[in-house]
Amino acid sequence: MSENGLSHLNIRVLRAKALSGVDRERVHQLFELTYRQANHEYLERSLLKLKYVALATDQDKPAGFALADMLEAPLPGLPEPQNIMLAGICCVAPEFRRLGLFTRLEVLAARESGLFTPGKRILTCGRMAHPVSFRTLRNSPTVIPNPGRPLSDWHKEVGVAVAELYGVNLDPETFVVQGAGRPIGYPDLEFEITAEEWLPFQAVNRDRGDSLLGIAWFPDAPEGW
């Protein structure tokens, strides 16, 4: 992960429900900066659902934030509870993109749970409205959904269980998280997106607030996945 351009940032991991007024305003500023038609009610619901916020500032200027949580919970088809990382919305100011800040903030927020153990298997999960956000998970050979691999009944059962942890409704046939009827917002990004990258998002109605649930195992998947 590149350190170039990030070493001077002040990064703190905070309890989402206990954000100060100043830090909450910074989070909302970044959301407004990086999303067109930013739905701030959605952001507030996310702050109530996920426990941790990693917030990066450049002096007093907000540079990026990420919401995440990690918990231990049972999953269908597995004999014991698993460590599950629930990634939430992440916003990075344009001048700090492509430097690895997105991933660093998500990881720091999740690790604040105290459950992370090097080498222990983790199911990493995220809800995405744009293919750029899906790229990290998409590179994993264990990722679901994967246009080149049909969904198994097990994949669908695990997807539904993860959606319950997020408190959302999932269509297990497409892994589309059903929106509340209004947009979350439209990411203001300038990236080249291939037709292949758009494939998993075909059924995502962003005007309705839909997103795509992506899940992948690290460092490897359970047998039979």
CORHUGI-V891397 format. One record per helix or strand. SS is the DSSP state (H for helix, E for strand). FROM is the first residue (numbers start at 1). TO is the last residue. If there is no record, write none. Layout:
BEGIN
ss & from & to
SS & FROM & TO
SS & FROM & TO
END
This chain:
BEGIN
ss & from & to
E & 10 & 15
H & 16 & 18
H & 21 & 34
E & 35 & 36
H & 40 & 49
E & 52 & 58
E & 61 & 73
E & 82 & 92
H & 94 & 96
H & 101 & 111
E & 122 & 128
H & 131 & 138
E & 144 & 144
E & 146 & 146
E & 149 & 149
H & 153 & 166
E & 170 & 171
E & 176 & 177
E & 186 & 187
H & 195 & 201
H & 206 & 208
E & 211 & 218
END
